[in-house]
């Protein structure tokens, strides 16, 4: 097994692929550890606010008072939006149980029958999108270490299209299976 294939088989550098065998098959995927996820959620709230305060203090070369004042509400708005996404909309865990796909965000979870999953799209910007037949989308943190889980999806629900965008490295074993 090559170095990058070995990293994928271990669940990657960040994510944790559980219940995996030598066939690169994982029935669950979790992005990062609890500490890393907590830090990401806090950063989603805090960083935009800190940048807003820094802009208000004139650290970005803003000379006029109205420009400085505009940074604070902008930071609050961006922090609120990113915080909402981090808490409710971006899942960090996927599981296949029986014939259902379950996902979990920090303060929200959901599930759908595997028959309702039409497509999975890993994106080069470190997130994966699960598209359901009714048009709903589930955004999942992580992409580079999700391949063993996608292999399980491919085996459990062969109708699901798994797109591999240009520029996104995929493990050699994933392409060989389908």
C-alpha positions in Angstrom: 0.0 0.0 0.0 1.4 3.4 -1.0 1.8 6.2 1.5 -1.3 8.2 0.5 -3.4 5.0 0.2 -2.2 4.0 3.7 -3.3 7.5 5.1 -6.8 7.0 3.4 -7.1 3.5 4.9 -6.4 4.9 8.4 -9.2 7.4 8.0 -6.9 10.3 6.9 -5.1 12.9 8.8 -8.2 14.5 10.3 -11.3 12.3 10.0 -12.0 9.0 11.7 -13.3 6.2 9.6 -14.9 3.6 11.9 -15.7 -0.1 11.3 -13.2 -0.3 8.4 -11.8 -3.5 7.0 -9.0 -4.1 4.5 -11.4 -3.4 1.7 -11.4 0.3 2.4 -15.0 0.2 3.8 -16.3 2.4 6.7 -19.9 2.5 7.8 -19.4 5.8 9.7 -17.3 9.0 9.2 -16.5 11.6 11.8 -14.7 14.8 11.0 -11.9 15.5 13.5 -12.0 15.1 17.2 -14.2 16.8 19.8 -11.6 19.4 20.6 -11.0 20.3 17.0 -14.7 20.7 16.3 -15.2 22.8 19.4 -12.3 25.1 18.3 -13.8 25.4 14.8 -17.3 26.4 16.1 -15.7 28.9 18.5 -13.6 30.3 15.7 -16.6 30.7 13.5 -18.2 33.0 16.1 -15.1 34.8 17.4 -12.8 35.4 14.4 -15.2 37.7 12.5 -16.0 39.7 15.6 -12.3 40.1 16.4 -11.6 41.3 12.9 -14.5 43.7 13.2 -13.1 45.2 16.4 -9.6 45.3 14.9 -11.1 47.2 11.9 -12.9 49.6 14.2 -9.6 50.2 16.0 -8.1 51.3 12.7 -5.7 48.3 12.3 -6.7 47.9 8.6 -5.7 51.4 7.6 -9.2 52.8 7.8 -9.0 56.6 8.4 -12.6 57.7 8.3 -14.8 57.1 11.4 -17.7 55.7 9.4 -15.4 53.0 7.9 -14.2 52.1 11.4 -17.8 51.9 12.7 -18.9 49.7 9.8 -16.5 47.0 10.8 -18.2 46.1 14.1 -21.7 45.3 12.8 -20.1 43.6 9.8 -18.1 41.4 12.1 -21.2 40.6 14.2 -23.2 39.7 11.2 -20.5 37.5 9.7 -19.9 35.9 13.1 -23.6 35.1 13.5 -23.9 33.6 10.1 -20.8 31.5 10.4 -21.8 30.4 13.9 -25.2 29.3 12.7 -23.7 27.3 9.9 -21.2 25.7 12.3 -23.8 24.8 14.8 -26.8 23.8 12.7 -26.0 23.3 9.0 -22.5 21.7 8.6 -22.6 18.0 9.7 -19.5 16.4 11.2 -20.7 12.8 11.4 -22.2 10.5 8.8 -23.4 6.9 9.6 -25.1 4.1 7.7 -27.4 2.2 9.9 -29.6 -0.5 8.3 -30.8 1.2 5.1 -30.6 4.8 6.3 -28.0 7.6 6.1 -27.7 9.5 9.4 -25.9 12.9 9.8 -25.1 15.0 12.8 -24.2 18.6 13.2 -23.4 20.2 16.6 -27.0 21.1 17.4 -29.0 19.3 14.7 -29.2 15.9 13.2 -31.2 14.1 10.5 -31.5 11.0 8.5 -32.9 9.8 5.2 -33.3 6.4 3.5 -30.3 5.5 1.4 -32.9 5.1 -1.5 -33.4 8.9 -1.2 -29.7 9.8 -1.6 -29.0 10.6 -5.3 -25.5 12.0 -5.3 -22.5 12.7 -3.1 -20.0 15.4 -4.2 -16.7 15.8 -2.4 -15.4 19.4 -3.0 -11.8 20.5 -3.1 -12.5 23.1 -0.5 -12.7 20.5 2.3 -16.4 19.7 2.5 -18.7 17.1 1.0 -22.3 17.5 -0.2 -24.9 14.8 0.0 -27.8 15.5 -2.3 -31.2 13.9 -1.6 -33.8 13.2 -4.3 -36.1 15.9 -2.9 -33.3 18.5 -3.5 -32.2 18.9 0.1 -28.4 19.1 0.6 -26.4 18.0 3.6 -23.0 19.7 3.8 -20.4 17.6 5.7 -17.1 18.9 6.9 -14.1 17.1 5.4 -13.3 15.5 2.1 -9.8 14.0 2.0 -10.6 11.3 4.5 -14.2 10.5 3.6 -13.4 8.0 0.8 -13.8 4.8 2.9 -17.2 6.0 3.9 -18.1 6.8 0.3 -17.0 3.3 -0.6 -19.5 2.0 1.9 -22.2 4.2 0.4 -21.3 2.9 -3.0 -21.7 -0.7 -1.8 -24.9 -0.1 0.2 -26.6 2.1 -2.4 -25.2 1.4 -5.9 -27.6 4.0 -7.4 -25.8 6.9 -5.7 -23.6 8.9 -8.0 -20.3 9.9 -6.4 -18.7 12.7 -8.3 -15.0 13.2 -8.3 -14.3 16.8 -9.1 -11.3 17.7 -11.1 -8.3 18.6 -8.9 -9.5 16.5 -5.9 -7.1 13.7 -5.2 -8.8 10.3 -4.7 -7.1 7.2 -3.5 -6.2 4.7 -6.2 -8.3 2.0 -4.6 -11.4 4.0 -4.8 -11.2 4.4 -8.6 -10.5 0.7 -9.1 -13.7 -0.4 -7.4 -16.2 1.6 -9.5 
